[in-house]
Amino acid sequence: MGTLRIGTCSWKYPSWEGLVYSSRAPGNFLEEYARKYNTVEVDQWFWSLGRSGAGLPRRETVLEYDAAVPPEFRFTVKCPNALTLTRPYARKGETAEPNPRFLDPGFFHGFLDALAPLVPKVGLFLFQFEYLNKDKIPGREAFLERLGTFLDALPGDLPYGVEIRNPRWIDGPWFDFLAKHGAAPALLQGYWMEDLAGILARHGGRIRGRACLRLHGEDREGMEERTGEDWSRIVRPKDGDLARIVPELETLVDTLDEVYLNVNNHYEGSAPLTIDKIRRILGPGRDREAAVRVRTEGSPNPGA
């Protein structure tokens, strides 16, 4: 049986007061977060590609995050979009030049160097791709050739995950490709993607080692308008989704080494409350097993 880590996508939300934090402005958001959860997804270094260059993490930020969490804590780090965009984002009516850093192992090594103090606590380096039409890449075969070459050039002792947003490309051969190149699938529930439970029911047996499931929802702007960015309550329940997804999640945990479940506020309105619902569905046996594991690893909060 593998390790299940459940956490949120990002963490600095004052409206989580009482759910995660002791106040709306705790001294250190991440330090308090790590008392309740043993994993989190870092989004901030993804938005790196500009029209004139690409940024890397600041060392002081990396050191701050490393100091805020215990040794057993794990980050899902979304790698810079300088690696996953074929072209920088362009204004309407403009065409951007090709991105020379697209799937460039050298740029990833620079990112890795900038992140060095935190690397032992990275549970997954996540490469997230946008929907790839023929204006961005000739087709699936060309993408897989580039991606395979890239993955094979990376350090072999680090954990990688790949998320694509071309629904028709997520099939049996896709999972076989990832297994061949030593990468985990990152699967998204939301936007225009196929239902996560259905994908896992058909292809979960092809996954090897680890997996990452990301609950995002289909309407980011609508959720922000509906909540007023107060992420302290469920505003769009997805109990039907969860009833289908959680049994598939349990199967993955039984067969893989490690599974990450990363929950976004935009999924139901409050990631911490969604996680509470998931834990109730998992039942006391799973909760007890998770609590024992976290206590053994030394978390300050055995209920994580």
MARNUKOL-757480 format. One record per residue (C-alpha): residue number from 1; chain; x, y, z. Coordinates in steps of 0.001 Angstrom, whole numbers. Example, Ala and Ser with C-alpha at 12.3 -4.5 7.8 and 13.67 -1.06 7.14 Angstrom:
<nodes>
+------+-------+---------+---------+---------+
| resi | chain |      c1 |      c2 |      c3 |
+------+-------+---------+---------+---------+
|    1 |     A |   12300 |   -4500 |    7800 |
|    2 |     A |   13670 |   -1060 |    7140 |
+------+-------+---------+---------+---------+
</nodes>
This chain:
<nodes>
+------+-------+---------+---------+---------+
| resi | chain |      c1 |      c2 |      c3 |
+------+-------+---------+---------+---------+
|    1 |     A |       0 |       0 |       0 |
|    2 |     A |    1346 |    3392 |    -978 |
|    3 |     A |    1366 |    6810 |     636 |
|    4 |     A |   -1556 |    9169 |      56 |
|    5 |     A |    -780 |   12859 |     475 |
|    6 |     A |   -3695 |   15285 |     363 |
|    7 |     A |   -3096 |   19023 |     252 |
|    8 |     A |   -4121 |   22235 |   -1451 |
|    9 |     A |   -3076 |   24233 |   -4484 |
|   10 |     A |   -1295 |   27232 |   -2952 |
|   11 |     A |   -1809 |   28223 |     669 |
|   12 |     A |   -1789 |   31977 |    1353 |
|   13 |     A |   -5521 |   32606 |    1810 |
|   14 |     A |   -6527 |   34802 |    4788 |
|   15 |     A |  -10111 |   33511 |    4489 |
|   16 |     A |   -8884 |   30110 |    5709 |
|   17 |     A |   -8846 |   31564 |    9229 |
|   18 |     A |  -10344 |   28935 |   11525 |
|   19 |     A |  -10005 |   26229 |    8867 |
|   20 |     A |   -6212 |   26236 |    8585 |
|   21 |     A |   -4894 |   29408 |   10214 |
|   22 |     A |   -5139 |   30946 |   13670 |
|   23 |     A |   -5829 |   34397 |   12193 |
|   24 |     A |   -6177 |   36169 |    8857 |
|   25 |     A |   -2537 |   37237 |    9094 |
|   26 |     A |    -469 |   34560 |   10835 |
|   27 |     A |    3234 |   35162 |   11249 |
|   28 |     A |    4027 |   32481 |    8676 |
|   29 |     A |    1239 |   31066 |    6516 |
|   30 |     A |    3219 |   28064 |    5303 |
|   31 |     A |    4463 |   27124 |    8767 |
|   32 |     A |     898 |   27007 |   10096 |
|   33 |     A |    -308 |   25205 |    6979 |
|   34 |     A |    2288 |   22457 |    7527 |
|   35 |     A |     816 |   21725 |   10958 |
|   36 |     A |   -2376 |   20522 |    9254 |
|   37 |     A |   -1225 |   19106 |    5900 |
|   38 |     A |    1886 |   17284 |    4720 |
|   39 |     A |    1910 |   18490 |    1124 |
|   40 |     A |    1121 |   21565 |    -978 |
|   41 |     A |    1270 |   22581 |   -4630 |
|   42 |     A |    3472 |   25595 |   -5429 |
|   43 |     A |    2119 |   27666 |   -8303 |
|   44 |     A |    4158 |   30863 |   -8125 |
|   45 |     A |    7218 |   29695 |  -10099 |
|   46 |     A |    5086 |   28511 |  -13009 |
|   47 |     A |    4432 |   32026 |  -14312 |
|   48 |     A |    7981 |   32653 |  -15443 |
|   49 |     A |    7890 |   33303 |  -19180 |
|   50 |     A |    7727 |   36899 |  -20360 |
|   51 |     A |    8211 |   38447 |  -23763 |
|   52 |     A |   11792 |   39389 |  -22923 |
|   53 |     A |   12968 |   36426 |  -20862 |
|   54 |     A |   12194 |   33918 |  -18130 |
|   55 |     A |   12574 |   34214 |  -14384 |
|   56 |     A |   13830 |   31747 |  -11778 |
|   57 |     A |   13012 |   31401 |   -8057 |
|   58 |     A |   14651 |   33834 |   -5652 |
|   59 |     A |   16963 |   32039 |   -3243 |
|   60 |     A |   15593 |   33861 |    -198 |
|   61 |     A |   12080 |   32611 |   -1009 |
|   62 |     A |   13333 |   29061 |   -1467 |
|   63 |     A |   15115 |   29176 |    1891 |
|   64 |     A |   12042 |   30636 |    3574 |
|   65 |     A |    9839 |   27782 |    2332 |
|   66 |     A |   12403 |   25168 |    3298 |
|   67 |     A |   12613 |   26530 |    6846 |
|   68 |     A |    8819 |   26681 |    7240 |
|   69 |     A |    8098 |   22955 |    6883 |
|   70 |     A |    9362 |   19754 |    8540 |
|   71 |     A |   11664 |   17328 |    6686 |
|   72 |     A |    8844 |   14934 |    5754 |
|   73 |     A |    6727 |   17648 |    4090 |
|   74 |     A |    6466 |   17406 |     290 |
|   75 |     A |    5926 |   20068 |   -2370 |
|   76 |     A |    4410 |   19583 |   -5796 |
|   77 |     A |    6336 |   22231 |   -7729 |
|   78 |     A |    4819 |   23448 |  -10966 |
|   79 |     A |    7853 |   23959 |  -13167 |
|   80 |     A |    8224 |   27227 |  -15094 |
|   81 |     A |    5964 |   27668 |  -18078 |
|   82 |     A |    9122 |   28729 |  -19896 |
|   83 |     A |    9577 |   24964 |  -20289 |
|   84 |     A |    6042 |   24121 |  -21388 |
|   85 |     A |    4839 |   26986 |  -23609 |
|   86 |     A |    5770 |   26742 |  -27269 |
|   87 |     A |    5399 |   30539 |  -27493 |
|   88 |     A |    4989 |   33306 |  -24902 |
|   89 |     A |    1453 |   34563 |  -24388 |
|   90 |     A |     657 |   37266 |  -26943 |
|   91 |     A |   -1759 |   40166 |  -27006 |
|   92 |     A |   -4775 |   39862 |  -29254 |
|   93 |     A |   -3781 |   40341 |  -32880 |
|   94 |     A |     -94 |   39688 |  -32190 |
|   95 |     A |    2002 |   36598 |  -32839 |
|   96 |     A |    4756 |   35761 |  -30395 |
|   97 |     A |    8065 |   34314 |  -31483 |
|   98 |     A |    8801 |   30643 |  -30689 |
|   99 |     A |    9994 |   30051 |  -27143 |
|  100 |     A |   13639 |   28863 |  -27248 |
|  101 |     A |   13328 |   27388 |  -23740 |
|  102 |     A |   10494 |   25021 |  -24663 |
|  103 |     A |   11465 |   21601 |  -23255 |
|  104 |     A |   15047 |   22748 |  -22777 |
|  105 |     A |   16920 |   20526 |  -20268 |
|  106 |     A |   19457 |   23308 |  -19710 |
|  107 |     A |   16785 |   25690 |  -18446 |
|  108 |     A |   15422 |   22990 |  -16153 |
|  109 |     A |   18890 |   22487 |  -14684 |
|  110 |     A |   19047 |   26236 |  -13996 |
|  111 |     A |   15670 |   26008 |  -12267 |
|  112 |     A |   16927 |   23045 |  -10256 |
|  113 |     A |   20004 |   24985 |   -9148 |
|  114 |     A |   17844 |   27911 |   -8006 |
|  115 |     A |   15643 |   25495 |   -6066 |
|  116 |     A |   18526 |   23455 |   -4596 |
|  117 |     A |   17816 |   23873 |    -837 |
|  118 |     A |   14224 |   22715 |   -1361 |
|  119 |     A |   14849 |   19790 |   -3726 |
|  120 |     A |   14900 |   17102 |    -974 |
|  121 |     A |   11334 |   18138 |     -79 |
|  122 |     A |    9987 |   18115 |   -3647 |
|  123 |     A |    7614 |   15209 |   -4106 |
|  124 |     A |    6906 |   16013 |   -7746 |
|  125 |     A |    8266 |   18355 |  -10398 |
|  126 |     A |    5136 |   19005 |  -12438 |
|  127 |     A |    5287 |   20000 |  -16110 |
|  128 |     A |    1917 |   21472 |  -17065 |
|  129 |     A |    1110 |   21983 |  -20753 |
|  130 |     A |   -1673 |   24058 |  -22218 |
|  131 |     A |   -3961 |   22740 |  -24941 |
|  132 |     A |   -1663 |   22143 |  -27897 |
|  133 |     A |   -3218 |   22855 |  -31281 |
|  134 |     A |   -1435 |   22679 |  -34632 |
|  135 |     A |    -389 |   26324 |  -34371 |
|  136 |     A |    1670 |   25350 |  -31331 |
|  137 |     A |    3016 |   21943 |  -32324 |
|  138 |     A |    2431 |   19835 |  -35463 |
|  139 |     A |     694 |   17044 |  -33593 |
|  140 |     A |     808 |   14406 |  -30907 |
|  141 |     A |    3694 |   12439 |  -32402 |
|  142 |     A |    5906 |   15531 |  -32576 |
|  143 |     A |    5021 |   16437 |  -28995 |
|  144 |     A |    5816 |   12973 |  -27658 |
|  145 |     A |    9137 |   12937 |  -29472 |
|  146 |     A |   10143 |   16281 |  -27939 |
|  147 |     A |    8825 |   15375 |  -24500 |
|  148 |     A |   10499 |   11963 |  -24439 |
|  149 |     A |   13862 |   13451 |  -25392 |
|  150 |     A |   13449 |   16082 |  -22676 |
|  151 |     A |   12478 |   13649 |  -19912 |
|  152 |     A |   15347 |   11321 |  -20767 |
|  153 |     A |   17807 |   14220 |  -20394 |
|  154 |     A |   16721 |   15075 |  -16835 |
|  155 |     A |   18373 |   13755 |  -13649 |
|  156 |     A |   17133 |   10213 |  -13184 |
|  157 |     A |   16755 |   10335 |   -9408 |
|  158 |     A |   14054 |   13024 |   -9216 |
|  159 |     A |   10248 |   12624 |   -9385 |
|  160 |     A |    8534 |   14089 |  -12459 |
|  161 |     A |    4911 |   14471 |  -13443 |
|  162 |     A |    3265 |   15624 |  -16674 |
|  163 |     A |    -156 |   17193 |  -17195 |
|  164 |     A |   -1561 |   17669 |  -20681 |
|  165 |     A |   -4823 |   19361 |  -21608 |
|  166 |     A |   -5555 |   17631 |  -24893 |
|  167 |     A |   -8315 |   15245 |  -23736 |
|  168 |     A |   -8028 |   12901 |  -26715 |
|  169 |     A |   -4346 |   12309 |  -26030 |
|  170 |     A |   -5052 |   10799 |  -22615 |
|  171 |     A |   -5333 |    7143 |  -23542 |
|  172 |     A |   -3533 |    3859 |  -22947 |
|  173 |     A |    -462 |    4745 |  -25033 |
|  174 |     A |    -103 |    8025 |  -23100 |
|  175 |     A |     195 |    6193 |  -19784 |
|  176 |     A |    2587 |    3671 |  -21332 |
|  177 |     A |    4717 |    6544 |  -22647 |
|  178 |     A |    4943 |    8121 |  -19198 |
|  179 |     A |    5883 |    4813 |  -17581 |
|  180 |     A |    8595 |    4270 |  -20190 |
|  181 |     A |   10131 |    7674 |  -19473 |
|  182 |     A |    9790 |    7493 |  -15692 |
|  183 |     A |    7179 |   10224 |  -15276 |
|  184 |     A |    3915 |   10235 |  -13344 |
|  185 |     A |     595 |   11266 |  -14859 |
|  186 |     A |    -947 |   14425 |  -13439 |
|  187 |     A |   -4668 |   14249 |  -14109 |
|  188 |     A |   -7026 |   17205 |  -13900 |
|  189 |     A |  -10673 |   17206 |  -12863 |
|  190 |     A |  -12112 |   20335 |  -14401 |
|  191 |     A |  -12111 |   22713 |  -17340 |
|  192 |     A |  -12794 |   20753 |  -20527 |
|  193 |     A |  -11057 |   17546 |  -19441 |
|  194 |     A |  -12760 |   14160 |  -19338 |
|  195 |     A |  -14120 |   12927 |  -16019 |
|  196 |     A |  -11209 |   11844 |  -13847 |
|  197 |     A |  -12962 |    8783 |  -12435 |
|  198 |     A |  -13617 |    7439 |  -15926 |
|  199 |     A |   -9993 |    7886 |  -16953 |
|  200 |     A |   -8774 |    6058 |  -13858 |
|  201 |     A |  -11305 |    3252 |  -14272 |
|  202 |     A |  -10039 |    2585 |  -17807 |
|  203 |     A |   -6331 |    3284 |  -17470 |
|  204 |     A |   -5398 |    3306 |  -13783 |
|  205 |     A |   -3811 |    -130 |  -14116 |
|  206 |     A |   -1224 |    1287 |  -16524 |
|  207 |     A |     121 |    3829 |  -14025 |
|  208 |     A |    3436 |    2985 |  -12405 |
|  209 |     A |    5062 |    4337 |   -9252 |
|  210 |     A |    3185 |    7526 |   -8470 |
|  211 |     A |     343 |    9724 |   -9665 |
|  212 |     A |    -985 |   13217 |   -9073 |
|  213 |     A |   -4700 |   14057 |   -9132 |
|  214 |     A |   -5696 |   17720 |   -9273 |
|  215 |     A |   -9241 |   18867 |   -8463 |
|  216 |     A |   -9807 |   22244 |  -10122 |
|  217 |     A |  -13361 |   22646 |  -11377 |
|  218 |     A |  -14567 |   24055 |  -14655 |
|  219 |     A |  -15216 |   27757 |  -14038 |
|  220 |     A |  -12395 |   29689 |  -12385 |
|  221 |     A |  -13726 |   33188 |  -13055 |
|  222 |     A |  -17256 |   32204 |  -12112 |
|  223 |     A |  -16103 |   30784 |   -8792 |
|  224 |     A |  -14111 |   33916 |   -8004 |
|  225 |     A |  -17165 |   36055 |   -8711 |
|  226 |     A |  -19457 |   33808 |   -6699 |
|  227 |     A |  -17195 |   33610 |   -3646 |
|  228 |     A |  -15825 |   37136 |   -3763 |
|  229 |     A |  -12553 |   35298 |   -3171 |
|  230 |     A |  -13708 |   34333 |     309 |
|  231 |     A |  -12613 |   30690 |     294 |
|  232 |     A |  -14162 |   29645 |    3598 |
|  233 |     A |  -17287 |   27813 |    2393 |
|  234 |     A |  -18509 |   25323 |    -175 |
|  235 |     A |  -20525 |   27175 |   -2820 |
|  236 |     A |  -20734 |   24572 |   -5585 |
|  237 |     A |  -20842 |   21069 |   -4061 |
|  238 |     A |  -19447 |   18262 |   -6170 |
|  239 |     A |  -20507 |   15299 |   -4076 |
|  240 |     A |  -21257 |   13237 |   -7178 |
|  241 |     A |  -17745 |   13843 |   -8509 |
|  242 |     A |  -16177 |   12861 |   -5209 |
|  243 |     A |  -18313 |    9733 |   -4872 |
|  244 |     A |  -16874 |    8533 |   -8205 |
|  245 |     A |  -13304 |    9751 |   -7757 |
|  246 |     A |  -12522 |    8584 |   -4215 |
|  247 |     A |  -12943 |    4824 |   -4895 |
|  248 |     A |  -10563 |    5162 |   -7857 |
|  249 |     A |   -8198 |    7112 |   -5606 |
|  250 |     A |   -8239 |    4262 |   -3088 |
|  251 |     A |   -7381 |    1771 |   -5814 |
|  252 |     A |   -4398 |    3892 |   -6837 |
|  253 |     A |   -3171 |    4115 |   -3255 |
|  254 |     A |   -3408 |     333 |   -2961 |
|  255 |     A |   -1296 |    -231 |   -6074 |
|  256 |     A |    1172 |    2679 |   -6328 |
|  257 |     A |    4029 |    3911 |   -4170 |
|  258 |     A |    2724 |    7453 |   -3771 |
|  259 |     A |    -359 |    9434 |   -4745 |
|  260 |     A |    -775 |   13202 |   -4485 |
|  261 |     A |   -4258 |   14696 |   -4342 |
|  262 |     A |   -4061 |   18473 |   -4800 |
|  263 |     A |   -7293 |   20384 |   -4241 |
|  264 |     A |   -7998 |   23890 |   -5527 |
|  265 |     A |  -10341 |   26438 |   -3941 |
|  266 |     A |  -12025 |   26808 |   -7321 |
|  267 |     A |  -13245 |   23205 |   -7239 |
|  268 |     A |  -16037 |   23668 |   -4663 |
|  269 |     A |  -15219 |   27004 |   -3061 |
|  270 |     A |  -12948 |   25938 |    -200 |
|  271 |     A |  -10099 |   23468 |    -614 |
|  272 |     A |   -9812 |   22682 |    3132 |
|  273 |     A |  -13528 |   21855 |    3340 |
|  274 |     A |  -13305 |   19692 |     221 |
|  275 |     A |  -10413 |   17805 |    1813 |
|  276 |     A |  -12535 |   17252 |    4928 |
|  277 |     A |  -15256 |   15725 |    2734 |
|  278 |     A |  -12763 |   13460 |     986 |
|  279 |     A |  -11415 |   12203 |    4304 |
|  280 |     A |  -14931 |   11379 |    5464 |
|  281 |     A |  -15528 |    9370 |    2284 |
|  282 |     A |  -12214 |    7569 |    2716 |
|  283 |     A |  -13444 |    6406 |    6107 |
|  284 |     A |  -11846 |    5805 |    9492 |
|  285 |     A |   -9502 |    3049 |    8309 |
|  286 |     A |   -7804 |    5317 |    5811 |
|  287 |     A |   -7784 |    8249 |    8210 |
|  288 |     A |   -6200 |    6153 |   10941 |
|  289 |     A |   -3557 |    4826 |    8569 |
|  290 |     A |   -2745 |    8356 |    7360 |
|  291 |     A |   -2521 |    9691 |   10912 |
|  292 |     A |    -139 |    6936 |   11964 |
|  293 |     A |    2049 |    7597 |    8932 |
|  294 |     A |    2232 |   11328 |    9575 |
|  295 |     A |    3006 |   10845 |   13270 |
|  296 |     A |    5783 |    8456 |   12318 |
|  297 |     A |    7198 |   11057 |    9933 |
|  298 |     A |    7163 |   13650 |   12693 |
|  299 |     A |    4435 |   16080 |   11659 |
|  300 |     A |    3450 |   18555 |   14390 |
|  301 |     A |    -211 |   17684 |   13718 |
|  302 |     A |   -1058 |   13944 |   13817 |
|  303 |     A |   -4426 |   14633 |   12215 |
|  304 |     A |   -2864 |   15726 |    8900 |
+------+-------+---------+---------+---------+
</nodes>
